[in-house]
Amino acid sequence: ALEFHSDSISLDKSSKNVVFEPFIGVGPRSFFNLFSTNLGSGYPVARKTEHGQTIDWKETDAKLRTQMLPCSYMERETIAAALLSRYIEEN
């Protein structure tokens, strides 16, 4: 985008143009799975006891809320592109 619109966008925060910054945070699709206590694809989380007392959280006992994929989307796209190329060559 910067290549085509350098007159109106910038990566420099001191610029008068619209500044493009990378998004840092939790996207809407992931928010529910990460922070819900009993819904979504994450495992159920107990935050209080039956008597309403908060349960202490320990970093050493922490587990991932959602399953990590064995490879990145870039690796999956590379594999898919190779499979498609092979399919095209064979047919």
For each residue, the residues with C-beta under 8 A, 3 or more apart:
1: 4 5 9 20
2: 5 6 9 10 11 20
3: 6
4: 1
5: 1 2 8 9
6: 2 3 9 10
7: 17
8: 5 17 18
9: 1 2 5 6 17 18 19 20
10: 2 6 15 17 18 19 20
11: 2 19 20 21
12: 15 19
13: 19 21
14:
15: 10 12 19
16:
17: 7 8 9 10
18: 8 9 10
19: 9 10 11 12 13 15
20: 1 2 9 10 11
21: 11 13
22:
23: 27
24:
25:
26: 30 31 34 35
27: 23 30 31
28: 31 32
29: 32 33
30: 26 27 33 34 66
31: 26 27 28 34 35
32: 28 29 35 36 39 40
33: 29 30 36 40 41 42 65 66
34: 26 30 31 42 65 66
35: 26 31 32
36: 32 33 39 40 42
37: 44 45 46 47
38: 44 45
39: 32 36
40: 32 33 36
41: 33 66 67
42: 33 34 36 45 65 66
43: 63 65
44: 37 38
45: 37 38 42 65
46: 37 49 55
47: 37 54 55
48: 52 53 54 55
49: 46 52 53 54 55
50:
51:
52: 48 49
53: 48 49
54: 47 48 49
55: 46 47 48 49
56:
57: 61 62
58: 61 62
59: 62
60:
61: 57 58
62: 57 58 59
63: 43
64: 67 68
65: 33 34 42 43 45
66: 30 33 34 41 42
67: 41 64
68: 64
69: 72 76
70:
71: 75 76 79
72: 69 75 76
73: 76 77
74: 77 78
75: 71 72 78 79
76: 69 71 72 73 79 80
77: 73 74 80 81
78: 74 75 81 82
79: 71 75 76 82 83
80: 76 77 83 84
81: 77 78 84 85
82: 78 79 85 86
83: 79 80 86 87
84: 80 81 87 88
85: 81 82 88 89
86: 82 83 89 90
87: 83 84 90 91
88: 84 85 91
89: 85 86
90: 86 87
91: 87 88
